[in-house]
Amino acid sequence: MSNERLGLAGLKDEPLLRAIAALSEVDPVLVTNDDGMPGEHEGLIAKLGLTIATVDGRRKPGWAAEEWKKEIVRVSSPFGGEGRSGWWA
């Protein structure tokens, strides 16, 4: 589920992390291409009990950026691309 769909688009890292932690989903996972986020917010992430997955932002030629992000999340999901309501990208 995307941050736009959840009404969280445009939030900076800390408010976004807190908003995701406040959602009713069990064990939410935030998928991002911001490799610095886990290190920059390590204490808050641990305090909130969140899982952050970072993916390589580089993409194959011919793929639009948004399509590539969705494809990476789809194939990287431990649910075989089936999706899970607790995954946000």
PDB file of N, CA, C and O in Angstrom:
ATOM      1  N   MET A   1       0.861  -1.150   0.000  1.00  0.00           N
ATOM      2  CA  MET A   1       0.000   0.000   0.000  1.00  0.00           C
ATOM      3  C   MET A   1       0.917   1.224   0.000  1.00  0.00           C
ATOM      4  O   MET A   1       1.896   1.259   0.745  1.00  0.00           O
ATOM      5  N   SER A   2       0.624   2.190  -0.794  1.00  0.00           N
ATOM      6  CA  SER A   2       1.498   3.353  -0.932  1.00  0.00           C
ATOM      7  C   SER A   2       1.205   4.415   0.125  1.00  0.00           C
ATOM      8  O   SER A   2       0.131   4.455   0.725  1.00  0.00           O
ATOM      9  N   ASN A   3       2.207   5.272   0.328  1.00  0.00           N
ATOM     10  CA  ASN A   3       2.003   6.379   1.263  1.00  0.00           C
ATOM     11  C   ASN A   3       0.913   7.318   0.761  1.00  0.00           C
ATOM     12  O   ASN A   3       0.194   7.918   1.560  1.00  0.00           O
ATOM     13  N   GLU A   4       0.787   7.452  -0.575  1.00  0.00           N
ATOM     14  CA  GLU A   4      -0.280   8.291  -1.120  1.00  0.00           C
ATOM     15  C   GLU A   4      -1.654   7.722  -0.768  1.00  0.00           C
ATOM     16  O   GLU A   4      -2.565   8.449  -0.370  1.00  0.00           O
ATOM     17  N   ARG A   5      -1.777   6.420  -0.924  1.00  0.00           N
ATOM     18  CA  ARG A   5      -3.066   5.765  -0.654  1.00  0.00           C
ATOM     19  C   ARG A   5      -3.457   5.883   0.819  1.00  0.00           C
ATOM     20  O   ARG A   5      -4.638   5.947   1.161  1.00  0.00           O
ATOM     21  N   LEU A   6      -2.443   5.910   1.676  1.00  0.00           N
ATOM     22  CA  LEU A   6      -2.701   6.032   3.112  1.00  0.00           C
ATOM     23  C   LEU A   6      -2.859   7.477   3.573  1.00  0.00           C
ATOM     24  O   LEU A   6      -3.137   7.735   4.744  1.00  0.00           O
ATOM     25  N   GLY A   7      -2.679   8.423   2.638  1.00  0.00           N
ATOM     26  CA  GLY A   7      -2.769   9.830   3.000  1.00  0.00           C
ATOM     27  C   GLY A   7      -1.525  10.329   3.725  1.00  0.00           C
ATOM     28  O   GLY A   7      -1.587  11.315   4.459  1.00  0.00           O
ATOM     29  N   LEU A   8      -0.395   9.653   3.521  1.00  0.00           N
ATOM     30  CA  LEU A   8       0.838  10.026   4.208  1.00  0.00           C
ATOM     31  C   LEU A   8       1.865  10.658   3.270  1.00  0.00           C
ATOM     32  O   LEU A   8       2.993  10.927   3.683  1.00  0.00           O
ATOM     33  N   ALA A   9       1.491  10.896   2.027  1.00  0.00           N
ATOM     34  CA  ALA A   9       2.416  11.475   1.052  1.00  0.00           C
ATOM     35  C   ALA A   9       2.881  12.847   1.523  1.00  0.00           C
ATOM     36  O   ALA A   9       2.098  13.633   2.056  1.00  0.00           O
ATOM     37  N   GLY A  10       4.145  13.118   1.321  1.00  0.00           N
ATOM     38  CA  GLY A  10       4.699  14.413   1.658  1.00  0.00           C
ATOM     39  C   GLY A  10       5.232  14.528   3.072  1.00  0.00           C
ATOM     40  O   GLY A  10       5.873  15.522   3.415  1.00  0.00           O
ATOM     41  N   LEU A  11       4.975  13.518   3.900  1.00  0.00           N
ATOM     42  CA  LEU A  11       5.503  13.579   5.256  1.00  0.00           C
ATOM     43  C   LEU A  11       7.009  13.365   5.242  1.00  0.00           C
ATOM     44  O   LEU A  11       7.519  12.566   4.457  1.00  0.00           O
ATOM     45  N   LYS A  12       7.715  14.072   6.101  1.00  0.00           N
ATOM     46  CA  LYS A  12       9.145  13.867   6.289  1.00  0.00           C
ATOM     47  C   LYS A  12       9.343  12.572   7.066  1.00  0.00           C
ATOM     48  O   LYS A  12       8.381  11.995   7.573  1.00  0.00           O
ATOM     49  N   ASP A  13      10.582  12.118   7.161  1.00  0.00           N
ATOM     50  CA  ASP A  13      10.866  10.801   7.727  1.00  0.00           C
ATOM     51  C   ASP A  13      10.257  10.552   9.107  1.00  0.00           C
ATOM     52  O   ASP A  13       9.517   9.585   9.283  1.00  0.00           O
ATOM     53  N   GLU A  14      10.555  11.404  10.084  1.00  0.00           N
ATOM     54  CA  GLU A  14      10.067  11.136  11.443  1.00  0.00           C
ATOM     55  C   GLU A  14       8.546  11.083  11.530  1.00  0.00           C
ATOM     56  O   GLU A  14       8.013  10.131  12.100  1.00  0.00           O
ATOM     57  N   PRO A  15       7.823  12.068  10.988  1.00  0.00           N
ATOM     58  CA  PRO A  15       6.362  11.972  11.040  1.00  0.00           C
ATOM     59  C   PRO A  15       5.835  10.746  10.276  1.00  0.00           C
ATOM     60  O   PRO A  15       4.852  10.132  10.690  1.00  0.00           O
ATOM     61  N   LEU A  16       6.489  10.394   9.167  1.00  0.00           N
ATOM     62  CA  LEU A  16       6.072   9.216   8.407  1.00  0.00           C
ATOM     63  C   LEU A  16       6.256   7.947   9.233  1.00  0.00           C
ATOM     64  O   LEU A  16       5.358   7.107   9.289  1.00  0.00           O
ATOM     65  N   LEU A  17       7.405   7.805   9.866  1.00  0.00           N
ATOM     66  CA  LEU A  17       7.660   6.624  10.697  1.00  0.00           C
ATOM     67  C   LEU A  17       6.645   6.521  11.831  1.00  0.00           C
ATOM     68  O   LEU A  17       6.128   5.439  12.110  1.00  0.00           O
ATOM     69  N   ARG A  18       6.363   7.638  12.478  1.00  0.00           N
ATOM     70  CA  ARG A  18       5.385   7.632  13.577  1.00  0.00           C
ATOM     71  C   ARG A  18       3.979   7.290  13.067  1.00  0.00           C
ATOM     72  O   ARG A  18       3.237   6.565  13.730  1.00  0.00           O
ATOM     73  N   ALA A  19       3.619   7.808  11.899  1.00  0.00           N
ATOM     74  CA  ALA A  19       2.294   7.531  11.330  1.00  0.00           C
ATOM     75  C   ALA A  19       2.157   6.054  10.969  1.00  0.00           C
ATOM     76  O   ALA A  19       1.108   5.455  11.206  1.00  0.00           O
ATOM     77  N   ILE A  20       3.197   5.467  10.402  1.00  0.00           N
ATOM     78  CA  ILE A  20       3.149   4.047  10.055  1.00  0.00           C
ATOM     79  C   ILE A  20       3.039   3.200  11.322  1.00  0.00           C
ATOM     80  O   ILE A  20       2.278   2.234  11.365  1.00  0.00           O
ATOM     81  N   ALA A  21       3.798   3.564  12.345  1.00  0.00           N
ATOM     82  CA  ALA A  21       3.740   2.819  13.607  1.00  0.00           C
ATOM     83  C   ALA A  21       2.352   2.901  14.245  1.00  0.00           C
ATOM     84  O   ALA A  21       1.939   1.985  14.956  1.00  0.00           O
ATOM     85  N   ALA A  22       1.635   3.992  13.993  1.00  0.00           N
ATOM     86  CA  ALA A  22       0.306   4.176  14.582  1.00  0.00           C
ATOM     87  C   ALA A  22      -0.796   3.445  13.825  1.00  0.00           C
ATOM     88  O   ALA A  22      -1.921   3.345  14.314  1.00  0.00           O
ATOM     89  N   LEU A  23      -0.486   2.933  12.639  1.00  0.00           N
ATOM     90  CA  LEU A  23      -1.496   2.205  11.863  1.00  0.00           C
ATOM     91  C   LEU A  23      -1.838   0.895  12.553  1.00  0.00           C
ATOM     92  O   LEU A  23      -1.046   0.374  13.338  1.00  0.00           O
ATOM     93  N   SER A  24      -3.005   0.372  12.262  1.00  0.00           N
ATOM     94  CA  SER A  24      -3.483  -0.827  12.945  1.00  0.00           C
ATOM     95  C   SER A  24      -2.909  -2.123  12.389  1.00  0.00           C
ATOM     96  O   SER A  24      -3.219  -3.199  12.902  1.00  0.00           O
ATOM     97  N   GLU A  25      -2.080  -2.046  11.354  1.00  0.00           N
ATOM     98  CA  GLU A  25      -1.498  -3.251  10.770  1.00  0.00           C
ATOM     99  C   GLU A  25      -0.537  -3.910  11.755  1.00  0.00           C
ATOM    100  O   GLU A  25       0.082  -3.234  12.576  1.00  0.00           O
ATOM    101  N   VAL A  26      -0.419  -5.210  11.667  1.00  0.00           N
ATOM    102  CA  VAL A  26       0.524  -5.947  12.491  1.00  0.00           C
ATOM    103  C   VAL A  26       1.850  -6.019  11.748  1.00  0.00           C
ATOM    104  O   VAL A  26       1.883  -6.364  10.567  1.00  0.00           O
ATOM    105  N   ASP A  27       2.933  -5.698  12.425  1.00  0.00           N
ATOM    106  CA  ASP A  27       4.280  -5.774  11.860  1.00  0.00           C
ATOM    107  C   ASP A  27       4.417  -5.060  10.521  1.00  0.00           C
ATOM    108  O   ASP A  27       4.743  -5.701   9.522  1.00  0.00           O
ATOM    109  N   PRO A  28       4.180  -3.760  10.472  1.00  0.00           N
ATOM    110  CA  PRO A  28       4.316  -3.046   9.198  1.00  0.00           C
ATOM    111  C   PRO A  28       5.770  -3.012   8.725  1.00  0.00           C
ATOM    112  O   PRO A  28       6.698  -3.015   9.534  1.00  0.00           O
ATOM    113  N   VAL A  29       5.948  -2.980   7.427  1.00  0.00           N
ATOM    114  CA  VAL A  29       7.265  -2.870   6.796  1.00  0.00           C
ATOM    115  C   VAL A  29       7.230  -1.674   5.858  1.00  0.00           C
ATOM    116  O   VAL A  29       6.359  -1.583   4.993  1.00  0.00           O
ATOM    117  N   LEU A  30       8.179  -0.756   6.028  1.00  0.00           N
ATOM    118  CA  LEU A  30       8.302   0.388   5.132  1.00  0.00           C
ATOM    119  C   LEU A  30       9.384   0.063   4.116  1.00  0.00           C
ATOM    120  O   LEU A  30      10.519  -0.234   4.487  1.00  0.00           O
ATOM    121  N   VAL A  31       9.040   0.117   2.846  1.00  0.00           N
ATOM    122  CA  VAL A  31       9.999  -0.133   1.770  1.00  0.00           C
ATOM    123  C   VAL A  31      10.365   1.219   1.175  1.00  0.00           C
ATOM    124  O   VAL A  31       9.493   1.994   0.785  1.00  0.00           O
ATOM    125  N   THR A  32      11.664   1.493   1.110  1.00  0.00           N
ATOM    126  CA  THR A  32      12.142   2.785   0.620  1.00  0.00           C
ATOM    127  C   THR A  32      13.426   2.609  -0.177  1.00  0.00           C
ATOM    128  O   THR A  32      14.126   1.607  -0.028  1.00  0.00           O
ATOM    129  N   ASN A  33      13.731   3.582  -1.018  1.00  0.00           N
ATOM    130  CA  ASN A  33      15.026   3.568  -1.685  1.00  0.00           C
ATOM    131  C   ASN A  33      15.972   4.562  -1.023  1.00  0.00           C
ATOM    132  O   ASN A  33      17.023   4.884  -1.577  1.00  0.00           O
ATOM    133  N   ASP A  34      15.606   5.045   0.146  1.00  0.00           N
ATOM    134  CA  ASP A  34      16.447   5.945   0.933  1.00  0.00           C
ATOM    135  C   ASP A  34      17.344   5.104   1.832  1.00  0.00           C
ATOM    136  O   ASP A  34      16.972   4.763   2.954  1.00  0.00           O
ATOM    137  N   ASP A  35      18.538   4.773   1.324  1.00  0.00           N
ATOM    138  CA  ASP A  35      19.464   3.926   2.079  1.00  0.00           C
ATOM    139  C   ASP A  35      19.903   4.559   3.393  1.00  0.00           C
ATOM    140  O   ASP A  35      20.335   3.847   4.301  1.00  0.00           O
ATOM    141  N   GLY A  36      19.803   5.869   3.514  1.00  0.00           N
ATOM    142  CA  GLY A  36      20.231   6.548   4.728  1.00  0.00           C
ATOM    143  C   GLY A  36      19.214   6.522   5.850  1.00  0.00           C
ATOM    144  O   GLY A  36      19.570   6.720   7.011  1.00  0.00           O
ATOM    145  N   MET A  37      17.937   6.277   5.520  1.00  0.00           N
ATOM    146  CA  MET A  37      16.887   6.355   6.531  1.00  0.00           C
ATOM    147  C   MET A  37      17.140   5.470   7.751  1.00  0.00           C
ATOM    148  O   MET A  37      17.045   5.965   8.874  1.00  0.00           O
ATOM    149  N   PRO A  38      17.455   4.191   7.585  1.00  0.00           N
ATOM    150  CA  PRO A  38      17.631   3.352   8.779  1.00  0.00           C
ATOM    151  C   PRO A  38      18.722   3.869   9.726  1.00  0.00           C
ATOM    152  O   PRO A  38      18.555   3.818  10.945  1.00  0.00           O
ATOM    153  N   GLY A  39      19.816   4.356   9.185  1.00  0.00           N
ATOM    154  CA  GLY A  39      20.887   4.873  10.023  1.00  0.00           C
ATOM    155  C   GLY A  39      20.559   6.219  10.644  1.00  0.00           C
ATOM    156  O   GLY A  39      20.892   6.473  11.802  1.00  0.00           O
ATOM    157  N   GLU A  40      19.909   7.075   9.879  1.00  0.00           N
ATOM    158  CA  GLU A  40      19.571   8.411  10.362  1.00  0.00           C
ATOM    159  C   GLU A  40      18.535   8.382  11.479  1.00  0.00           C
ATOM    160  O   GLU A  40      18.523   9.260  12.342  1.00  0.00           O
ATOM    161  N   HIS A  41      17.673   7.381  11.465  1.00  0.00           N
ATOM    162  CA  HIS A  41      16.568   7.316  12.429  1.00  0.00           C
ATOM    163  C   HIS A  41      16.583   6.009  13.222  1.00  0.00           C
ATOM    164  O   HIS A  41      15.534   5.509  13.627  1.00  0.00           O
ATOM    165  N   GLU A  42      17.767   5.469  13.437  1.00  0.00           N
ATOM    166  CA  GLU A  42      17.914   4.164  14.089  1.00  0.00           C
ATOM    167  C   GLU A  42      17.192   4.079  15.432  1.00  0.00           C
ATOM    168  O   GLU A  42      16.481   3.109  15.698  1.00  0.00           O
ATOM    169  N   GLY A  43      17.374   5.091  16.273  1.00  0.00           N
ATOM    170  CA  GLY A  43      16.741   5.076  17.593  1.00  0.00           C
ATOM    171  C   GLY A  43      15.231   5.088  17.521  1.00  0.00           C
ATOM    172  O   GLY A  43      14.569   4.327  18.226  1.00  0.00           O
ATOM    173  N   LEU A  44      14.676   5.944  16.676  1.00  0.00           N
ATOM    174  CA  LEU A  44      13.224   6.038  16.541  1.00  0.00           C
ATOM    175  C   LEU A  44      12.647   4.752  15.954  1.00  0.00           C
ATOM    176  O   LEU A  44      11.612   4.264  16.406  1.00  0.00           O
ATOM    177  N   ILE A  45      13.319   4.213  14.954  1.00  0.00           N
ATOM    178  CA  ILE A  45      12.851   2.973  14.322  1.00  0.00           C
ATOM    179  C   ILE A  45      12.816   1.843  15.352  1.00  0.00           C
ATOM    180  O   ILE A  45      11.853   1.077  15.406  1.00  0.00           O
ATOM    181  N   ALA A  46      13.862   1.742  16.161  1.00  0.00           N
ATOM    182  CA  ALA A  46      13.900   0.710  17.204  1.00  0.00           C
ATOM    183  C   ALA A  46      12.809   0.946  18.242  1.00  0.00           C
ATOM    184  O   ALA A  46      12.127   0.007  18.654  1.00  0.00           O
ATOM    185  N   LYS A  47      12.643   2.196  18.664  1.00  0.00           N
ATOM    186  CA  LYS A  47      11.621   2.536  19.664  1.00  0.00           C
ATOM    187  C   LYS A  47      10.221   2.180  19.167  1.00  0.00           C
ATOM    188  O   LYS A  47       9.394   1.675  19.926  1.00  0.00           O
ATOM    189  N   LEU A  48       9.962   2.451  17.874  1.00  0.00           N
ATOM    190  CA  LEU A  48       8.638   2.185  17.309  1.00  0.00           C
ATOM    191  C   LEU A  48       8.455   0.731  16.894  1.00  0.00           C
ATOM    192  O   LEU A  48       7.333   0.297  16.636  1.00  0.00           O
ATOM    193  N   GLY A  49       9.549  -0.024  16.827  1.00  0.00           N
ATOM    194  CA  GLY A  49       9.463  -1.435  16.449  1.00  0.00           C
ATOM    195  C   GLY A  49       9.170  -1.650  14.974  1.00  0.00           C
ATOM    196  O   GLY A  49       8.549  -2.644  14.598  1.00  0.00           O
ATOM    197  N   LEU A  50       9.618  -0.718  14.137  1.00  0.00           N
ATOM    198  CA  LEU A  50       9.355  -0.825  12.697  1.00  0.00           C
ATOM    199  C   LEU A  50      10.432  -1.621  11.980  1.00  0.00           C
ATOM    200  O   LEU A  50      11.571  -1.718  12.439  1.00  0.00           O
ATOM    201  N   THR A  51      10.048  -2.185  10.854  1.00  0.00           N
ATOM    202  CA  THR A  51      10.984  -2.831   9.948  1.00  0.00           C
ATOM    203  C   THR A  51      11.081  -1.962   8.707  1.00  0.00           C
ATOM    204  O   THR A  51      10.069  -1.567   8.130  1.00  0.00           O
ATOM    205  N   ILE A  52      12.319  -1.667   8.301  1.00  0.00           N
ATOM    206  CA  ILE A  52      12.566  -0.859   7.114  1.00  0.00           C
ATOM    207  C   ILE A  52      13.312  -1.720   6.114  1.00  0.00           C
ATOM    208  O   ILE A  52      14.327  -2.329   6.453  1.00  0.00           O
ATOM    209  N   ALA A  53      12.821  -1.775   4.890  1.00  0.00           N
ATOM    210  CA  ALA A  53      13.502  -2.483   3.804  1.00  0.00           C
ATOM    211  C   ALA A  53      13.931  -1.442   2.788  1.00  0.00           C
ATOM    212  O   ALA A  53      13.114  -0.656   2.310  1.00  0.00           O
ATOM    213  N   THR A  54      15.222  -1.438   2.458  1.00  0.00           N
ATOM    214  CA  THR A  54      15.694  -0.509   1.437  1.00  0.00           C
ATOM    215  C   THR A  54      15.970  -1.278   0.156  1.00  0.00           C
ATOM    216  O   THR A  54      16.469  -2.403   0.183  1.00  0.00           O
ATOM    217  N   VAL A  55      15.642  -0.660  -0.952  1.00  0.00           N
ATOM    218  CA  VAL A  55      15.855  -1.288  -2.259  1.00  0.00           C
ATOM    219  C   VAL A  55      16.733  -0.383  -3.111  1.00  0.00           C
ATOM    220  O   VAL A  55      16.745   0.835  -2.936  1.00  0.00           O
ATOM    221  N   ASP A  56      17.451  -0.982  -4.012  1.00  0.00           N
ATOM    222  CA  ASP A  56      18.339  -0.265  -4.911  1.00  0.00           C
ATOM    223  C   ASP A  56      17.509   0.612  -5.838  1.00  0.00           C
ATOM    224  O   ASP A  56      16.620   0.118  -6.531  1.00  0.00           O
ATOM    225  N   GLY A  57      17.793   1.901  -5.853  1.00  0.00           N
ATOM    226  CA  GLY A  57      17.028   2.840  -6.669  1.00  0.00           C
ATOM    227  C   GLY A  57      17.381   2.816  -8.150  1.00  0.00           C
ATOM    228  O   GLY A  57      16.678   3.415  -8.963  1.00  0.00           O
ATOM    229  N   ARG A  58      18.478   2.120  -8.514  1.00  0.00           N
ATOM    230  CA  ARG A  58      18.824   2.053  -9.938  1.00  0.00           C
ATOM    231  C   ARG A  58      17.789   1.196 -10.658  1.00  0.00           C
ATOM    232  O   ARG A  58      17.210   0.290 -10.059  1.00  0.00           O
ATOM    233  N   ARG A  59      17.554   1.474 -11.930  1.00  0.00           N
ATOM    234  CA  ARG A  59      16.543   0.708 -12.651  1.00  0.00           C
ATOM    235  C   ARG A  59      17.049   0.290 -14.020  1.00  0.00           C
ATOM    236  O   ARG A  59      17.992   0.864 -14.564  1.00  0.00           O
ATOM    237  N   LYS A  60      16.391  -0.727 -14.556  1.00  0.00           N
ATOM    238  CA  LYS A  60      16.720  -1.211 -15.889  1.00  0.00           C
ATOM    239  C   LYS A  60      16.313  -0.168 -16.921  1.00  0.00           C
ATOM    240  O   LYS A  60      15.336   0.553 -16.722  1.00  0.00           O
ATOM    241  N   PRO A  61      17.059  -0.082 -18.027  1.00  0.00           N
ATOM    242  CA  PRO A  61      16.683   0.846 -19.097  1.00  0.00           C
ATOM    243  C   PRO A  61      15.268   0.552 -19.605  1.00  0.00           C
ATOM    244  O   PRO A  61      14.860  -0.604 -19.721  1.00  0.00           O
ATOM    245  N   GLY A  62      14.547   1.602 -19.899  1.00  0.00           N
ATOM    246  CA  GLY A  62      13.204   1.448 -20.452  1.00  0.00           C
ATOM    247  C   GLY A  62      12.096   1.428 -19.408  1.00  0.00           C
ATOM    248  O   GLY A  62      10.917   1.430 -19.762  1.00  0.00           O
ATOM    249  N   TRP A  63      12.454   1.408 -18.131  1.00  0.00           N
ATOM    250  CA  TRP A  63      11.448   1.404 -17.074  1.00  0.00           C
ATOM    251  C   TRP A  63      11.280   2.818 -16.532  1.00  0.00           C
ATOM    252  O   TRP A  63      12.270   3.487 -16.236  1.00  0.00           O
ATOM    253  N   ALA A  64      10.062   3.274 -16.402  1.00  0.00           N
ATOM    254  CA  ALA A  64       9.787   4.546 -15.740  1.00  0.00           C
ATOM    255  C   ALA A  64      10.072   4.374 -14.250  1.00  0.00           C
ATOM    256  O   ALA A  64       9.924   3.276 -13.714  1.00  0.00           O
ATOM    257  N   ALA A  65      10.473   5.436 -13.588  1.00  0.00           N
ATOM    258  CA  ALA A  65      10.872   5.354 -12.180  1.00  0.00           C
ATOM    259  C   ALA A  65       9.786   4.742 -11.297  1.00  0.00           C
ATOM    260  O   ALA A  65      10.075   3.842 -10.509  1.00  0.00           O
ATOM    261  N   GLU A  66       8.564   5.205 -11.412  1.00  0.00           N
ATOM    262  CA  GLU A  66       7.488   4.685 -10.548  1.00  0.00           C
ATOM    263  C   GLU A  66       7.177   3.225 -10.861  1.00  0.00           C
ATOM    264  O   GLU A  66       6.912   2.444  -9.947  1.00  0.00           O
ATOM    265  N   GLU A  67       7.204   2.850 -12.125  1.00  0.00           N
ATOM    266  CA  GLU A  67       6.958   1.449 -12.497  1.00  0.00           C
ATOM    267  C   GLU A  67       8.044   0.551 -11.913  1.00  0.00           C
ATOM    268  O   GLU A  67       7.760  -0.539 -11.417  1.00  0.00           O
ATOM    269  N   TRP A  68       9.298   1.023 -11.976  1.00  0.00           N
ATOM    270  CA  TRP A  68      10.414   0.233 -11.464  1.00  0.00           C
ATOM    271  C   TRP A  68      10.298   0.044  -9.957  1.00  0.00           C
ATOM    272  O   TRP A  68      10.511  -1.061  -9.458  1.00  0.00           O
ATOM    273  N   LYS A  69       9.962   1.108  -9.225  1.00  0.00           N
ATOM    274  CA  LYS A  69       9.801   0.994  -7.771  1.00  0.00           C
ATOM    275  C   LYS A  69       8.754  -0.062  -7.426  1.00  0.00           C
ATOM    276  O   LYS A  69       8.972  -0.900  -6.552  1.00  0.00           O
ATOM    277  N   LYS A  70       7.636  -0.014  -8.107  1.00  0.00           N
ATOM    278  CA  LYS A  70       6.568  -0.975  -7.832  1.00  0.00           C
ATOM    279  C   LYS A  70       7.005  -2.394  -8.175  1.00  0.00           C
ATOM    280  O   LYS A  70       6.668  -3.336  -7.457  1.00  0.00           O
ATOM    281  N   GLU A  71       7.751  -2.555  -9.265  1.00  0.00           N
ATOM    282  CA  GLU A  71       8.225  -3.878  -9.659  1.00  0.00           C
ATOM    283  C   GLU A  71       9.221  -4.427  -8.645  1.00  0.00           C
ATOM    284  O   GLU A  71       9.157  -5.604  -8.291  1.00  0.00           O
ATOM    285  N   ILE A  72      10.129  -3.599  -8.179  1.00  0.00           N
ATOM    286  CA  ILE A  72      11.112  -4.034  -7.179  1.00  0.00           C
ATOM    287  C   ILE A  72      10.403  -4.485  -5.911  1.00  0.00           C
ATOM    288  O   ILE A  72      10.733  -5.535  -5.358  1.00  0.00           O
ATOM    289  N   VAL A  73       9.451  -3.719  -5.451  1.00  0.00           N
ATOM    290  CA  VAL A  73       8.709  -4.099  -4.242  1.00  0.00           C
ATOM    291  C   VAL A  73       7.939  -5.384  -4.491  1.00  0.00           C
ATOM    292  O   VAL A  73       7.907  -6.263  -3.630  1.00  0.00           O
ATOM    293  N   ARG A  74       7.323  -5.504  -5.650  1.00  0.00           N
ATOM    294  CA  ARG A  74       6.533  -6.696  -5.957  1.00  0.00           C
ATOM    295  C   ARG A  74       7.400  -7.949  -5.930  1.00  0.00           C
ATOM    296  O   ARG A  74       7.030  -8.938  -5.297  1.00  0.00           O
ATOM    297  N   VAL A  75       8.537  -7.926  -6.598  1.00  0.00           N
ATOM    298  CA  VAL A  75       9.357  -9.132  -6.667  1.00  0.00           C
ATOM    299  C   VAL A  75      10.182  -9.353  -5.405  1.00  0.00           C
ATOM    300  O   VAL A  75      10.641 -10.468  -5.158  1.00  0.00           O
ATOM    301  N   SER A  76      10.378  -8.303  -4.600  1.00  0.00           N
ATOM    302  CA  SER A  76      11.165  -8.425  -3.374  1.00  0.00           C
ATOM    303  C   SER A  76      10.326  -8.857  -2.182  1.00  0.00           C
ATOM    304  O   SER A  76      10.869  -9.275  -1.159  1.00  0.00           O
ATOM    305  N   SER A  77       9.038  -8.761  -2.304  1.00  0.00           N
ATOM    306  CA  SER A  77       8.157  -9.114  -1.201  1.00  0.00           C
ATOM    307  C   SER A  77       8.327 -10.577  -0.816  1.00  0.00           C
ATOM    308  O   SER A  77       8.409 -11.445  -1.685  1.00  0.00           O
ATOM    309  N   PRO A  78       8.379 -10.852   0.478  1.00  0.00           N
ATOM    310  CA  PRO A  78       8.466 -12.250   0.903  1.00  0.00           C
ATOM    311  C   PRO A  78       7.176 -13.023   0.644  1.00  0.00           C
ATOM    312  O   PRO A  78       7.086 -14.214   0.942  1.00  0.00           O
ATOM    313  N   PHE A  79       6.195 -12.346   0.094  1.00  0.00           N
ATOM    314  CA  PHE A  79       4.912 -12.979  -0.178  1.00  0.00           C
ATOM    315  C   PHE A  79       4.762 -13.296  -1.656  1.00  0.00           C
ATOM    316  O   PHE A  79       3.647 -13.422  -2.161  1.00  0.00           O
ATOM    317  N   GLY A  80       5.895 -13.426  -2.350  1.00  0.00           N
ATOM    318  CA  GLY A  80       5.874 -13.841  -3.746  1.00  0.00           C
ATOM    319  C   GLY A  80       5.186 -12.876  -4.673  1.00  0.00           C
ATOM    320  O   GLY A  80       4.626 -13.280  -5.692  1.00  0.00           O
ATOM    321  N   GLY A  81       5.219 -11.610  -4.335  1.00  0.00           N
ATOM    322  CA  GLY A  81       4.597 -10.622  -5.204  1.00  0.00           C
ATOM    323  C   GLY A  81       3.097 -10.525  -5.016  1.00  0.00           C
ATOM    324  O   GLY A  81       2.426  -9.782  -5.732  1.00  0.00           O
ATOM    325  N   GLU A  82       2.572 -11.259  -4.070  1.00  0.00           N
ATOM    326  CA  GLU A  82       1.126 -11.232  -3.843  1.00  0.00           C
ATOM    327  C   GLU A  82       0.706  -9.995  -3.096  1.00  0.00           C
ATOM    328  O   GLU A  82      -0.471  -9.637  -3.087  1.00  0.00           O
ATOM    329  N   GLY A  83       1.671  -9.331  -2.461  1.00  0.00           N
ATOM    330  CA  GLY A  83       1.351  -8.145  -1.689  1.00  0.00           C
ATOM    331  C   GLY A  83       0.873  -8.512  -0.291  1.00  0.00           C
ATOM    332  O   GLY A  83       0.501  -9.654  -0.024  1.00  0.00           O
ATOM    333  N   ARG A  84       0.889  -7.550   0.566  1.00  0.00           N
ATOM    334  CA  ARG A  84       0.461  -7.731   1.948  1.00  0.00           C
ATOM    335  C   ARG A  84       0.039  -6.356   2.438  1.00  0.00           C
ATOM    336  O   ARG A  84       0.700  -5.365   2.129  1.00  0.00           O
ATOM    337  N   SER A  85      -1.025  -6.278   3.179  1.00  0.00           N
ATOM    338  CA  SER A  85      -1.514  -4.979   3.595  1.00  0.00           C
ATOM    339  C   SER A  85      -0.539  -4.249   4.508  1.00  0.00           C
ATOM    340  O   SER A  85      -0.627  -3.027   4.633  1.00  0.00           O
ATOM    341  N   GLY A  86       0.379  -4.948   5.142  1.00  0.00           N
ATOM    342  CA  GLY A  86       1.329  -4.307   6.042  1.00  0.00           C
ATOM    343  C   GLY A  86       2.585  -3.785   5.369  1.00  0.00           C
ATOM    344  O   GLY A  86       3.510  -3.347   6.052  1.00  0.00           O
ATOM    345  N   TRP A  87       2.639  -3.822   4.041  1.00  0.00           N
ATOM    346  CA  TRP A  87       3.806  -3.333   3.305  1.00  0.00           C
ATOM    347  C   TRP A  87       3.490  -1.990   2.705  1.00  0.00           C
ATOM    348  O   TRP A  87       2.473  -1.834   2.029  1.00  0.00           O
ATOM    349  N   TRP A  88       4.367  -0.993   2.946  1.00  0.00           N
ATOM    350  CA  TRP A  88       4.193   0.324   2.359  1.00  0.00           C
ATOM    351  C   TRP A  88       5.403   0.684   1.557  1.00  0.00           C
ATOM    352  O   TRP A  88       6.532   0.440   1.981  1.00  0.00           O
ATOM    353  N   ALA A  89       5.184   1.263   0.398  1.00  0.00           N
ATOM    354  CA  ALA A  89       6.304   1.682  -0.462  1.00  0.00           C
ATOM    355  C   ALA A  89       5.999   3.046  -1.042  1.00  0.00           C
ATOM    356  O   ALA A  89       6.805   3.591  -1.795  1.00  0.00           O
TER     357      ALA A  89
END
